[in-house]
């Protein structure tokens, strides 16, 4: 007999085959309150409201990366410009943590996205910064094929990246590796004019690549891992942020590095929760993380990681694996609070 309902129109329940009345009880409600850690963002550059969105969506801890070239002037960048970025993040960190309740730690490094005029001055100062309790990582850093504003030759980049790997090894800190991304086929390029790139950086100031290779983005990652090996830094202490389909196979099969998939601006690099799910299916959750990389120069989404938790479940990822990827792995690598 067809069940009756008080509704004027039939409900979907009347048309579902083999429906388990207890099905709803099997849903992983714990995902609603699952705490998570963002192991790479620039939240100190965001608005108060954006940082509140992190807290509202369950962010337990975050690693704010103070190394960046996007906030420096469009001129040759001096060491003091970068020191200002480091000091600003340090000065604001405690207030951010106090206002929003999540644990906030820092990553400090020399980004090679634009040439630094006197990088040795920064390297000389970094040892002292690495001693600070709030600094839990070196980076983001890594060889970059193409610079913004001012070109940095490959040998110069190698030296600066290698020196930071040595500092990380000396202070027992992990390194956040900036891995260059390839343009995804799923993204249509913005046309200018009259379009806008959604990125507050003048793309016209981009420089010619310094790596001449068939796959310069992957070649840069290989150079970085070699630098870590030469510095005596265990590969398990290297977190390859911005992992994508171009570098996942090589990093997973040829190294012991962790991979962190950046999903806070999928419109730019095309990486989504589907890529994370595919990597978990292929390689397991043991060396995978997810980050937002939210920053005030990009159209980014503080809710991206929370959304990814639900998306991973919809893609068939086990709840325990989701917890390991979004909470346990970054907590253990960066030594966040239990």
VEXDREN-2710 file (C-alpha; in Angstrom, 1 decimal):
% VEXDREN-2710
k/r/px/py/pz
1/UNK/0.0/0.0/0.0
2/UNK/1.3/3.4/-0.9
3/UNK/1.9/5.4/2.3
4/UNK/-0.3/8.5/2.7
5/UNK/1.1/11.9/3.5
6/UNK/-0.6/15.0/4.8
7/UNK/1.0/17.0/1.9
8/UNK/-1.1/17.8/-1.1
9/UNK/1.6/16.6/-3.4
10/UNK/3.6/13.3/-2.8
11/UNK/6.9/13.7/-1.1
12/UNK/10.1/12.2/-2.6
13/UNK/10.0/9.5/0.1
14/UNK/7.2/7.8/-1.7
15/UNK/9.3/7.3/-4.7
16/UNK/12.6/6.2/-3.3
17/UNK/13.4/2.5/-3.7
18/UNK/14.6/0.5/-0.8
19/UNK/14.8/3.5/1.4
20/UNK/16.3/2.9/4.8
21/UNK/14.3/4.9/7.4
22/UNK/17.5/5.1/9.5
23/UNK/19.6/6.4/6.7
24/UNK/19.7/9.9/8.1
25/UNK/21.2/8.6/11.3
26/UNK/24.2/7.3/9.4
27/UNK/25.2/10.7/8.1
28/UNK/28.5/12.0/9.6
29/UNK/27.1/14.8/11.6
30/UNK/30.6/15.2/13.2
31/UNK/31.7/16.9/9.9
32/UNK/29.6/19.9/11.0
33/UNK/31.8/20.5/13.9
34/UNK/35.1/19.0/12.7
35/UNK/37.9/21.5/13.6
36/UNK/40.4/22.1/10.8
37/UNK/43.7/23.8/10.3
38/UNK/44.7/26.1/7.4
39/UNK/48.5/25.5/6.9
40/UNK/49.0/28.3/4.5
41/UNK/47.2/31.7/4.3
42/UNK/48.0/35.4/4.5
43/UNK/45.1/36.1/6.9
44/UNK/47.0/39.0/8.6
45/UNK/46.3/40.9/5.4
46/UNK/42.6/40.2/5.4
47/UNK/39.8/42.1/7.0
48/UNK/38.5/41.5/10.5
49/UNK/35.3/40.0/9.0
50/UNK/37.2/37.6/6.8
51/UNK/39.2/36.3/9.8
52/UNK/35.9/36.0/11.7
53/UNK/34.7/33.8/8.8
54/UNK/37.5/31.4/9.5
55/UNK/36.5/31.2/13.1
56/UNK/32.8/30.8/12.3
57/UNK/33.5/27.9/10.0
58/UNK/35.5/25.9/12.5
59/UNK/39.2/26.9/11.9
60/UNK/41.1/25.5/14.8
61/UNK/44.5/26.9/13.9
62/UNK/46.2/28.7/11.0
63/UNK/49.6/29.4/9.7
64/UNK/49.9/32.9/8.4
65/UNK/52.7/33.3/5.9
66/UNK/54.4/36.6/6.1
67/UNK/56.7/36.1/3.1
68/UNK/55.2/37.7/0.0
69/UNK/56.1/40.1/-2.7
70/UNK/52.6/41.3/-3.6
71/UNK/52.5/43.9/-0.9
72/UNK/55.9/45.5/-1.8
73/UNK/56.1/48.5/-4.1
74/UNK/56.4/48.1/-7.8
75/UNK/60.1/48.8/-7.8
76/UNK/63.2/46.8/-6.9
77/UNK/62.4/45.2/-3.6
78/UNK/64.8/45.9/-0.7
79/UNK/65.5/43.6/2.3
80/UNK/63.8/46.2/4.5
81/UNK/60.6/45.8/2.6
82/UNK/60.4/42.1/3.4
83/UNK/61.5/42.7/7.0
84/UNK/58.5/45.1/7.3
85/UNK/56.2/42.3/6.2
86/UNK/57.7/39.9/8.7
87/UNK/57.5/42.5/11.6
88/UNK/54.0/43.5/10.7
89/UNK/52.8/39.9/10.9
90/UNK/54.6/39.4/14.2
91/UNK/53.2/42.6/15.7
92/UNK/49.6/41.7/14.8
93/UNK/49.6/37.9/15.4
94/UNK/48.7/38.0/19.1
95/UNK/45.8/40.4/18.6
96/UNK/44.5/38.2/15.7
97/UNK/44.6/35.1/17.9
98/UNK/43.0/36.9/20.8
99/UNK/40.2/38.4/18.7
100/UNK/39.2/35.3/16.8
101/UNK/40.0/32.5/19.2
102/UNK/41.9/30.2/16.7
103/UNK/45.5/29.5/17.2
104/UNK/47.6/31.7/14.9
105/UNK/51.3/30.9/14.0
106/UNK/53.6/32.3/11.4
107/UNK/55.8/31.3/8.5
108/UNK/58.6/33.6/7.5
109/UNK/60.7/33.4/4.4
110/UNK/62.0/35.0/1.3
111/UNK/59.7/34.6/-1.7
112/UNK/61.4/34.5/-5.0
113/UNK/58.4/35.9/-7.0
114/UNK/60.4/39.1/-7.4
115/UNK/64.1/39.8/-7.1
116/UNK/65.3/41.0/-3.7
117/UNK/68.1/43.6/-4.0
118/UNK/70.1/42.4/-0.9
119/UNK/68.9/39.0/0.1
120/UNK/71.9/38.3/2.3
121/UNK/70.7/40.9/4.7
122/UNK/67.5/38.9/5.2
123/UNK/69.3/35.6/5.5
124/UNK/71.5/37.1/8.2
125/UNK/68.4/38.2/10.1
126/UNK/66.3/35.1/9.7
127/UNK/68.1/33.0/12.3
128/UNK/66.9/35.3/15.0
129/UNK/63.3/35.2/13.7
130/UNK/63.4/31.4/13.6
131/UNK/64.0/31.3/17.3
132/UNK/60.6/33.0/18.0
133/UNK/58.0/30.7/19.5
134/UNK/55.3/32.0/17.1
135/UNK/57.4/31.1/14.0
136/UNK/56.7/27.5/13.2
137/UNK/57.8/27.3/9.6
138/UNK/60.3/28.8/7.0
139/UNK/58.6/30.0/3.9
140/UNK/56.9/30.2/1.7
141/UNK/59.9/30.0/-0.6
142/UNK/61.1/28.1/-3.6
143/UNK/62.5/28.6/-7.1
144/UNK/60.0/30.6/-9.3
145/UNK/60.3/30.3/-13.1
146/UNK/59.0/33.8/-13.8
147/UNK/59.2/36.9/-11.6
148/UNK/57.1/39.9/-11.1
149/UNK/58.6/43.4/-11.5
150/UNK/62.3/42.3/-11.5
151/UNK/63.9/39.1/-12.9
152/UNK/65.9/36.9/-10.6
153/UNK/68.4/34.6/-12.2
154/UNK/68.2/30.9/-11.4
155/UNK/71.6/30.7/-9.6
156/UNK/70.6/33.6/-7.3
157/UNK/67.3/31.9/-6.5
158/UNK/68.9/28.6/-5.8
159/UNK/71.3/30.2/-3.3
160/UNK/68.5/31.9/-1.4
161/UNK/66.3/28.9/-1.4
162/UNK/69.1/26.6/-0.3
163/UNK/70.1/29.0/2.5
164/UNK/66.6/29.0/3.9
165/UNK/66.5/25.2/3.7
166/UNK/69.7/25.2/5.8
167/UNK/68.1/27.6/8.3
168/UNK/65.1/25.3/8.6
169/UNK/67.3/22.3/9.2
170/UNK/69.3/24.1/11.8
171/UNK/66.2/25.2/13.7
172/UNK/64.2/22.0/13.2
173/UNK/61.4/23.8/11.3
174/UNK/59.4/22.6/8.3
175/UNK/59.5/24.5/5.0
176/UNK/56.5/25.7/3.1
177/UNK/57.4/25.3/-0.5
178/UNK/55.8/27.6/-3.1
179/UNK/55.2/25.2/-6.1
180/UNK/54.4/27.0/-9.3
181/UNK/51.1/26.0/-10.9
182/UNK/50.3/25.3/-14.5
183/UNK/47.3/26.9/-16.2
184/UNK/44.3/24.5/-16.0
185/UNK/42.4/23.7/-19.1
186/UNK/39.2/24.3/-17.1
187/UNK/39.9/28.0/-16.8
188/UNK/39.2/30.5/-19.6
189/UNK/41.6/33.4/-19.6
190/UNK/40.3/36.8/-18.7
191/UNK/40.4/39.2/-21.6
192/UNK/41.7/42.7/-21.0
193/UNK/40.3/45.2/-21.6
194/UNK/37.6/45.4/-20.3
195/UNK/37.9/42.3/-18.1
196/UNK/39.6/42.2/-14.7
197/UNK/41.9/39.4/-13.5
198/UNK/40.6/39.4/-10.0
199/UNK/44.2/39.8/-8.8
200/UNK/45.6/43.1/-7.6
201/UNK/48.9/42.6/-9.4
202/UNK/49.9/44.2/-12.7
203/UNK/50.4/41.2/-14.9
204/UNK/52.1/43.4/-17.5
205/UNK/55.1/43.6/-15.1
206/UNK/55.8/39.9/-15.4
207/UNK/59.3/38.9/-16.5
208/UNK/60.6/36.3/-18.9
209/UNK/61.1/32.9/-17.4
210/UNK/64.5/32.0/-16.0
211/UNK/64.0/28.2/-16.4
212/UNK/64.2/26.9/-20.0
213/UNK/62.5/23.5/-19.8
214/UNK/59.6/21.6/-21.3
215/UNK/57.9/21.8/-17.8
216/UNK/59.4/24.7/-15.9
217/UNK/56.9/24.5/-13.1
218/UNK/57.8/20.9/-12.3
219/UNK/61.5/21.6/-12.9
220/UNK/61.3/24.3/-10.2
221/UNK/59.9/21.8/-7.7
222/UNK/62.7/19.3/-8.5
223/UNK/65.3/22.0/-7.9
224/UNK/63.7/22.8/-4.5
225/UNK/63.7/19.2/-3.3
226/UNK/67.3/18.9/-4.4
227/UNK/68.1/22.0/-2.3
228/UNK/66.4/20.5/0.7
229/UNK/68.5/17.3/0.3
230/UNK/71.7/19.3/0.0
231/UNK/70.8/21.2/3.1
232/UNK/70.2/18.1/5.1
233/UNK/66.5/18.8/5.6
234/UNK/64.4/15.7/5.7
235/UNK/61.9/15.6/2.9
236/UNK/59.2/14.9/5.5
237/UNK/59.8/18.5/6.7
238/UNK/58.9/20.0/3.3
239/UNK/55.3/20.9/2.5
240/UNK/54.7/21.5/-1.2
241/UNK/52.0/24.1/-1.1
242/UNK/49.9/24.7/-4.3
243/UNK/50.2/21.0/-5.3
244/UNK/48.4/20.3/-8.5
245/UNK/48.0/17.7/-11.2
246/UNK/51.3/18.8/-12.7
247/UNK/53.4/17.9/-9.7
248/UNK/51.4/15.4/-7.6
249/UNK/52.7/12.2/-9.2
250/UNK/56.3/13.3/-9.1
251/UNK/56.1/14.5/-5.5
252/UNK/54.2/11.4/-4.3
253/UNK/56.2/8.8/-6.1
254/UNK/59.7/10.4/-6.0
255/UNK/59.8/12.2/-2.6
256/UNK/58.6/12.0/0.9
257/UNK/57.3/15.5/0.9
258/UNK/53.8/16.5/2.1
259/UNK/51.5/18.0/-0.5
260/UNK/49.1/20.8/0.4
261/UNK/46.4/21.6/-2.2
262/UNK/45.4/25.3/-2.4
263/UNK/41.6/25.7/-2.9
264/UNK/41.0/29.2/-1.8
265/UNK/41.2/30.6/-5.3
266/UNK/40.3/27.8/-7.6
267/UNK/39.3/30.3/-10.3
268/UNK/43.0/31.1/-10.6
269/UNK/44.8/27.7/-10.5
270/UNK/41.9/25.3/-11.1
271/UNK/42.6/23.1/-8.0
272/UNK/39.5/21.9/-6.2
273/UNK/38.4/19.4/-3.7
274/UNK/38.0/16.9/-6.5
275/UNK/41.8/17.0/-7.0
276/UNK/42.3/16.4/-3.3
277/UNK/39.9/13.5/-3.4
278/UNK/41.7/12.0/-6.4
279/UNK/45.0/12.3/-4.6
280/UNK/43.7/10.6/-1.5
281/UNK/42.2/7.8/-3.6
282/UNK/45.5/7.3/-5.4
283/UNK/48.0/7.8/-2.6
284/UNK/46.2/7.7/0.7
285/UNK/45.7/10.6/3.2
286/UNK/49.1/10.3/5.0
287/UNK/50.9/13.1/3.2
288/UNK/48.1/15.3/2.1
289/UNK/46.8/18.7/3.4
290/UNK/44.5/21.4/2.2
291/UNK/45.1/25.2/2.5
292/UNK/43.3/28.4/1.4
293/UNK/46.2/30.8/0.6
294/UNK/43.7/33.6/1.2
295/UNK/45.2/37.0/0.8
296/UNK/44.0/40.5/0.3
297/UNK/45.3/40.8/-3.2
298/UNK/43.2/37.9/-4.5
299/UNK/39.5/37.0/-4.8
300/UNK/39.7/34.3/-2.2
301/UNK/37.3/32.4/0.0
302/UNK/37.8/31.9/3.8
303/UNK/35.0/29.3/3.7
304/UNK/36.8/27.2/1.1
305/UNK/38.3/24.7/3.4
306/UNK/35.1/24.1/5.3
307/UNK/33.3/23.6/2.0
308/UNK/36.0/21.1/1.0
309/UNK/35.3/19.0/4.1
310/UNK/31.8/18.4/2.8
311/UNK/32.9/18.0/-0.8
312/UNK/35.4/15.4/0.1
313/UNK/32.7/13.3/1.9
314/UNK/30.4/13.7/-1.2
315/UNK/33.3/12.5/-3.3
316/UNK/33.4/9.3/-1.2
317/UNK/36.3/10.1/1.1
318/UNK/36.1/8.4/4.5
319/UNK/35.5/10.6/7.5
320/UNK/38.7/9.5/9.2
321/UNK/40.7/10.3/6.1
322/UNK/39.1/13.7/5.9
323/UNK/40.0/14.4/9.5
324/UNK/43.6/13.3/8.9
325/UNK/43.9/15.6/5.9
326/UNK/42.4/18.8/7.3
327/UNK/43.4/18.5/10.9
328/UNK/45.9/15.8/12.0
329/UNK/48.5/16.2/9.3
330/UNK/49.0/19.9/9.5
331/UNK/48.8/19.7/13.3
332/UNK/51.6/17.2/13.5
333/UNK/53.9/18.7/10.8
334/UNK/53.6/22.3/12.2
335/UNK/53.3/21.3/15.8
336/UNK/50.0/23.1/16.5
337/UNK/48.2/22.5/19.8
338/UNK/46.4/19.2/20.3
END
